[in-house]
Amino acid sequence: MRFRLDFMIVSALSLVLLLAGSVMPAFAQKSVEDVFRQGIEDLLRGRSERKQEQQNDASRVPETREEITLSFAPLVRSVAPAVVNVYAVRKVRQVSPFAGDPFFERFFGGGNRQRSQNSLGSGVIVAKDGMVITNYHVIKDADEMKIALSDGREFPAEIVLKDEESDLAVLQIDSDEEFPTVELGNSDRAQVGDLVLAIGNPFGVGQTVTSGIISAVARSSKGIGDFGFFLQTDAAINPGNSGGALVDMKGRLIGINTAIFSRSGGSNGIGFAIPSNMVSVALESSRVGDTLNRPWIGASFQAVTPEIASAIGLKRPRGAMVTEVVSDGPADRAGIRAGDVILAINGRRIPHVNALGYLLTTVGIGNDAKIRVISRGNRSTKTLVLEAAPETIPANETLLPANSILGGATVANLSPALAQKIRVPGNKTGVIVLELKRRSPAAGMRLRPGDIIREINGTAIERVANLSRPLQQRTNRWQIVVERQGRELVLERRGRVFRQYLR
């Protein structure tokens, strides 16, 4: 329609020029030509401006039949080759039910048998050398991995980085080929209502594309990961989609599909994706080590309740309240104190306390974060230098001797670095239990991984080295005080009598 109108305008101008040339003197023809030229220029400029407006107006809805029949096919063709299937194989030993029976072992065998457990997920190639991003839960405990491309080719792969807390893993395809990739987008620019496509391999039926919108941002969802910051979408995500791509309308990766909210196991239109900015942190970390680099600020936080919000003058509860600050830690040096409420980081509001870790991690270690704080009724901005968690004391990981009351327990000295690695909340120090052997003396004392040993028969325990003397006592009466989930618990054994109680 616009083309016809433009043609008619050009024709009319041409006719005017011809008629003018036949009746006007030579000195007036230049003026007519100028008018004609100006008209053409205005026409072309208008078309260019309309085209630019259409390109810039990403929120414009379709208006014509041609626009309504637009297809996602070109976008899918450019992105789909970089979305792969991830096959993880875990080898497990299965004890024969006939083990130990001479008669049945003769006919059926009694040794341990090894069998394979397979899991299927999706992944996204983000570098031409074959670097793949996927979910941690897709490759958890895997002994072998295989990457299958959309064209049917398969390659072995190895784990470069895996991080349970963020539910991300980085794999490397074992090949010298160049692979198709997906460009990383800026997930912080995603807005509710943006169109997105989810690409993966649900139920193992083959690569599948679903469309939808961003339903929510900064969504916190327990049970997925400890970073409470997800993109929510109504694009259908089903089992097997984990690790697949969530892309915007420019073909940029803005999220890694990771979980759904469902009571039946099928898609109910509530899916969650890890933002691409967290993916960028995982990729950068994989270039220097096998763990995701998180900053340590030396402070503990709690949620801002409606009562707290009202007391400090907030219209609604948001942000993160500081409950504890480590002396001479980054938060302490920045002037942050217990009772302060952090509202924003680098201009980004903190919707809830679970989003704090994500925002700090995406700023990155070694960078400065501008922290907006309410402190005793006054608002201010402080500069927080993000650092790696220090190992203030060597872990000295030790398996305690089997002939002691805590035999079979593996313990270590707590430091900020170890606490961050094993996800111990707060700023704890002391000796922590890392692992327990089954049916060991320590298991008989009802010790658990994560317990912090505080006392043994009245002797304070601050370091692994402090355990040696009290464990050498020859007695049948033991009293062990541990800190478990913030509470002190007393474990007592007198001969065969055992009891436990809170102190």
Residue pairs with C-beta under 8 A, 6 or more apart in sequence:
2 47
2 50
6 43
6 47
9 39
9 43
10 40
10 43
13 35
13 36
13 39
13 40
14 36
16 32
16 35
16 36
17 32
17 33
17 36
20 28
20 29
20 32
21 29
21 32
24 32
54 60
58 249
59 193
62 68
62 70
72 197
72 209
72 211
75 197
75 247
75 249
75 251
76 197
76 199
76 209
78 251
79 182
79 197
79 199
79 245
79 247
79 251
80 150
80 199
80 207
80 209
81 149
81 150
81 151
81 180
82 124
82 125
82 126
82 179
82 180
82 181
82 182
82 245
83 122
83 123
83 124
83 125
83 150
83 182
83 199
83 200
83 207
83 244
83 245
84 122
84 123
84 124
84 125
84 132
84 147
84 148
84 149
84 150
85 120
85 121
85 122
85 123
85 147
85 148
85 201
85 207
86 120
86 121
86 122
86 123
86 132
86 134
86 138
86 139
86 145
86 146
86 147
86 157
86 171
86 243
87 118
87 119
87 120
87 145
87 146
87 147
87 148
88 118
88 119
88 120
88 121
88 138
88 139
88 140
88 142
88 144
88 145
89 116
89 117
89 118
89 142
89 143
89 144
89 145
89 146
90 116
90 117
90 118
90 119
90 141
90 142
90 143
91 114
91 115
91 116
91 117
91 143
91 144
92 114
92 115
92 116
92 117
93 112
93 113
93 114
94 112
94 113
94 114
94 115
95 112
96 105
96 108
96 109
96 110
96 111
96 112
96 113
98 104
98 105
98 108
98 109
98 110
99 105
99 110
99 111
99 112
100 110
101 110
104 110
119 138
119 142
120 201
120 204
120 240
121 134
121 135
121 138
121 139
121 201
121 240
121 242
121 243
121 244
122 134
122 138
122 199
122 200
122 201
122 240
122 241
122 242
122 243
122 244
122 245
122 257
123 132
123 133
123 134
123 138
123 147
123 171
123 243
123 244
124 132
124 133
124 134
124 182
124 243
124 244
124 245
124 253
124 256
125 131
125 132
125 173
125 179
125 180
125 181
125 182
126 132
126 133
126 181
126 182
126 184
126 253
126 279
126 283
127 179
127 181
127 283
128 178
128 179
128 181
129 172
129 173
129 178
129 179
130 147
130 155
130 157
130 172
130 173
130 174
130 175
130 177
130 179
131 160
131 170
131 171
131 172
131 173
131 283
131 286
132 147
132 157
132 170
132 171
132 172
132 173
133 168
133 169
133 170
133 171
133 243
133 256
133 279
133 282
133 283
134 168
134 169
134 171
134 242
134 243
134 256
135 167
135 168
135 169
135 242
135 243
135 256
135 258
135 274
136 162
136 163
136 164
136 166
136 167
136 168
136 169
137 167
137 242
138 169
138 242
138 243
139 145
139 159
139 162
139 169
139 171
140 162
140 164
142 159
144 156
145 156
145 157
145 158
145 159
145 171
146 154
146 155
146 156
146 157
147 154
147 155
147 156
147 157
147 171
147 173
148 154
149 155
149 179
150 207
155 173
155 174
155 175
156 173
156 174
157 171
157 172
157 173
157 174
158 171
158 172
158 174
159 169
159 170
159 171
159 290
160 170
160 171
160 172
160 286
160 290
161 168
161 169
161 170
161 282
161 285
161 286
161 289
161 290
161 291
161 292
162 168
162 169
162 170
162 290
163 169
163 282
163 291
163 292
164 225
165 225
165 226
165 227
165 292
165 423
166 225
166 226
166 227
166 274
166 278
166 282
166 292
167 224
167 225
167 258
167 274
168 256
168 274
168 278
168 279
168 282
168 292
170 282
170 283
170 286
173 179
182 245
182 247
182 251
182 252
182 253
183 251
183 252
183 253
184 252
184 253
184 276
184 279
184 280
185 247
185 248
185 250
185 252
185 253
185 254
185 276
186 254
186 276
186 277
187 231
187 254
187 255
187 275
187 276
187 277
187 278
188 275
188 277
188 348
188 362
190 214
190 217
190 231
190 248
190 254
190 255
190 275
191 214
191 217
192 213
192 214
192 215
192 216
192 217
193 213
193 214
194 213
194 214
194 248
194 249
195 211
195 212
195 213
195 248
195 249
196 211
196 212
196 213
196 214
196 233
196 235
196 246
196 247
196 248
196 249
196 254
196 255
197 209
197 210
197 211
197 235
197 245
197 246
197 247
198 209
198 210
198 211
198 212
198 233
198 235
198 236
198 237
198 241
198 244
198 245
198 246
198 257
198 271
198 273
199 207
199 208
199 209
199 244
199 245
199 247
200 207
200 208
200 237
200 240
200 241
200 242
200 243
200 244
200 245
200 257
201 207
201 208
201 240
201 241
201 244
202 208
202 236
202 237
202 238
202 239
202 240
202 241
203 238
203 239
203 240
204 240
205 240
208 241
210 235
210 236
210 237
211 235
212 233
212 234
212 235
212 236
212 269
213 233
213 234
213 235
214 231
214 232
214 233
215 232
215 233
215 234
215 269
215 270
216 231
216 232
217 231
217 232
218 229
218 230
218 351
218 352
218 355
219 229
219 230
219 231
219 232
219 272
220 228
220 229
220 230
220 352
220 354
220 355
221 228
221 230
221 259
221 261
221 272
222 228
223 259
224 230
224 258
224 259
224 272
225 258
225 274
226 357
226 423
227 274
227 278
227 354
227 357
227 358
227 361
228 352
228 353
228 354
228 355
228 357
228 358
229 275
229 278
229 354
229 355
229 357
229 358
229 359
230 258
230 272
230 273
230 274
230 275
231 246
231 254
231 255
231 272
231 273
231 274
231 275
232 270
232 271
232 272
232 273
233 246
233 255
233 271
233 272
233 273
234 269
234 270
234 271
235 246
235 271
236 267
236 269
236 271
237 244
237 257
237 259
237 260
237 267
237 271
238 260
238 266
238 267
239 265
241 257
241 271
242 257
242 258
242 259
243 256
243 257
243 258
244 256
244 257
245 253
245 255
245 256
245 257
246 253
246 254
246 255
246 256
246 257
246 273
247 253
247 254
248 254
252 276
253 276
253 279
254 273
254 275
254 276
255 273
255 274
255 275
255 276
256 273
256 274
256 276
256 279
257 271
257 272
257 273
258 272
258 273
258 274
259 271
259 272
260 267
260 268
260 270
260 271
260 272
261 268
261 270
261 271
261 272
262 268
262 270
275 358
275 362
277 362
278 358
278 361
278 362
280 362
281 292
281 293
281 361
281 362
281 364
282 292
284 293
284 364
285 291
285 292
285 293
291 421
292 361
293 361
293 364
293 365
293 388
294 357
294 360
294 361
294 365
294 389
294 420
295 330
295 360
295 361
295 363
295 364
295 365
295 386
295 387
295 388
296 329
296 330
296 387
296 388
296 389
296 390
296 416
296 417
296 420
297 329
297 330
297 331
297 360
297 384
297 386
297 387
298 325
298 326
298 329
298 330
298 331
298 332
298 416
298 427
299 322
299 324
299 325
299 326
299 329
299 331
299 336
299 427
300 322
300 323
300 324
300 425
300 426
300 427
301 320
301 321
301 322
301 323
301 342
301 353
301 356
302 320
302 321
302 323
302 353
303 317
303 320
303 321
303 352
303 353
304 314
304 317
304 318
304 319
304 320
304 321
304 341
304 353
305 317
306 316
306 317
308 317
308 321
308 341
309 315
309 316
309 317
309 318
312 341
312 374
312 377
313 374
313 377
314 341
314 374
318 343
318 349
318 350
318 351
318 352
319 341
319 342
319 343
319 344
319 350
319 353
319 374
320 341
320 342
320 350
320 352
320 353
320 356
321 339
321 340
321 341
321 342
321 353
322 331
322 336
322 337
322 338
322 339
322 340
322 341
322 342
323 338
324 338
324 426
324 427
325 331
325 332
325 336
325 337
325 338
326 332
326 416
326 427
330 384
330 385
330 386
330 387
331 384
333 385
334 371
334 382
334 383
334 384
334 385
335 382
336 342
336 371
336 373
336 375
336 382
336 384
337 375
339 375
339 376
340 373
340 374
340 375
341 373
341 374
341 375
342 350
342 356
342 371
342 372
342 373
343 349
343 350
343 372
343 373
343 374
343 379
344 350
344 371
344 372
345 356
345 359
345 360
345 363
345 369
345 370
345 371
345 372
346 359
346 363
346 369
346 370
347 370
348 359
350 356
350 359
360 369
360 386
363 369
363 386
364 386
365 386
365 387
365 388
366 386
366 387
367 386
368 383
368 384
368 385
368 386
369 383
369 384
369 385
369 386
370 381
370 382
370 383
370 384
371 381
371 382
371 383
371 384
372 379
372 380
372 381
373 379
373 380
373 381
373 382
388 417
389 415
389 416
389 417
389 419
389 420
390 415
390 416
390 417
391 415
391 416
391 417
391 418
392 415
392 416
392 417
393 413
393 414
393 415
393 463
394 413
395 412
395 413
395 415
395 418
396 412
396 413
396 463
396 464
396 465
397 410
397 411
397 412
397 434
398 410
398 411
398 412
398 464
398 467
399 408
399 409
399 410
400 406
400 407
400 408
400 409
400 410
400 411
400 442
400 467
400 471
401 407
401 471
402 408
402 440
402 441
404 441
404 471
404 472
405 441
405 442
405 445
405 471
405 478
405 480
405 493
406 441
406 442
406 445
406 447
406 453
406 467
406 471
406 480
407 440
407 441
407 442
408 436
408 437
408 440
408 441
408 442
408 443
409 433
409 435
409 436
409 437
409 440
409 442
409 447
410 433
410 434
410 435
410 436
411 431
411 432
411 433
411 434
411 453
411 464
411 467
412 418
412 431
412 432
412 434
412 464
413 430
413 431
413 463
413 464
414 424
414 428
414 429
414 430
414 431
414 432
414 452
415 429
416 427
418 424
418 432
419 427
419 428
422 432
422 434
422 450
424 432
424 450
426 486
428 452
428 483
429 462
430 452
430 453
430 454
430 461
430 462
430 483
431 452
431 453
431 461
431 462
431 463
431 464
431 466
431 467
432 450
432 451
432 452
432 453
433 442
433 447
433 448
433 449
433 450
433 451
433 452
433 453
433 482
434 449
435 449
436 442
436 443
436 447
436 448
436 449
437 443
444 493
444 498
445 478
445 480
445 491
445 493
445 498
446 491
446 498
446 500
447 480
447 482
447 491
448 484
450 484
450 485
451 482
451 483
451 484
451 489
452 482
452 483
452 484
453 461
453 467
453 480
453 481
453 482
454 460
454 461
454 481
454 482
454 483
454 488
455 461
455 479
455 480
455 481
456 467
456 470
456 471
456 478
456 479
456 480
456 481
457 470
457 473
457 475
457 477
457 478
457 479
457 480
458 479
459 466
459 469
459 470
460 466
461 467
461 470
476 493
476 494
476 495
477 493
477 494
478 491
478 492
478 493
478 494
479 490
479 491
479 492
480 490
480 491
480 492
481 488
481 489
481 490
481 491
481 503
482 488
482 489
482 491
483 489
487 502
488 502
488 503
489 500
489 501
489 502
489 503
490 500
490 501
490 502
490 503
491 498
491 500
492 498
492 499
492 500
492 501
